[in-house]
Every structure is written in C-alpha cells, then in structure tokens.
Amino acid sequence: MLSIIGPPQRAAYGSAEIEKLDIYKTRRPNAPIIAYIHGGAWRGGRSAQNAYIAEPFVKAGAHFVPIGLQTM
C-alpha cells in the first residue's frame, strides 16, 4: 500500500512521540481532508494500523489523516 501512495508525513500536535498525526497526501490541488477517527474507545491501537484505509481516499484525490489512538 505505501509503495502506491507513499509514506505519510508526520505532524506533531504535542510534545510526546504519540502526539503526532500521519498525513497521507494526494497530489490533487486544494484537496479535501478526511480525518478518520477509530471507534476503539481511545484506549488502544495506532494510526499506522489504519494506513490501509488511506489508499482509496488518496487515489480519489483526498488527503487522509487517521487519528492516533495510543495511550501512555
């Protein structure tokens, strides 16, 4: 999958390593952004586990940002 759309850009929203977003970018100018929030009660998982979902959105012309679910 990443060989098709490329690795995500990482952007920090806090100081901890888990406080970063994975941003899968499309090449389309002025593209919409899809923010994917997993329904896992915010207790476990990682945004990288949802990377497979990014491909159809990126190929369709939207940026895809899965929200990380890690806890300390």
C-alpha positions in Angstrom: 0.0 0.0 0.0 2.7 2.5 0.9 4.5 1.6 -2.3 1.5 3.0 -4.1 0.7 6.2 -2.2 4.0 6.7 -0.3 4.8 7.1 3.4 2.8 9.6 5.5 4.1 13.0 6.6 4.2 13.1 10.4 3.0 16.3 12.1 3.2 16.9 15.9 0.3 18.3 17.9 2.1 17.8 21.2 5.5 17.0 22.7 5.1 13.3 23.2 6.0 10.8 20.4 2.4 9.5 20.4 1.1 13.1 19.8 1.7 13.0 16.1 -0.6 12.7 13.1 0.1 10.6 10.0 -0.9 12.6 6.9 -1.3 10.8 3.6 -1.3 13.4 0.9 -2.8 13.3 -2.5 -1.4 15.3 -5.5 -4.7 17.0 -6.2 -4.5 20.7 -5.5 -7.0 22.1 -3.0 -7.9 18.6 -1.9 -10.4 17.9 0.9 -9.1 16.3 4.1 -10.6 13.1 5.5 -10.0 12.7 9.3 -10.6 9.1 10.3 -11.3 8.5 14.0 -11.4 4.9 15.1 -14.2 3.9 17.4 -11.9 2.0 19.8 -12.8 3.9 22.9 -9.5 5.8 22.7 -7.7 3.0 24.7 -5.5 1.2 22.2 -4.2 0.9 18.7 -2.1 3.1 16.5 -2.8 5.3 13.5 -0.4 3.2 11.4 -2.8 0.2 11.9 -5.4 2.1 9.8 -3.0 3.0 6.9 -4.6 0.5 4.6 -7.7 2.7 4.6 -5.8 5.7 3.2 -5.2 4.3 -0.3 -8.7 4.7 -1.8 -9.1 8.2 -0.5 -5.6 9.4 -1.6 -6.2 7.8 -5.1 -9.6 9.5 -5.3 -8.0 12.9 -4.6 -8.4 13.5 -0.8 -5.8 13.8 1.9 -6.3 11.1 4.6 -5.4 11.6 8.4 -6.1 8.7 10.7 -6.2 9.9 14.3 -3.8 8.1 16.6 -5.3 6.1 19.4 -2.3 5.4 21.6 -2.4 6.0 25.3 0.5 6.3 27.7 
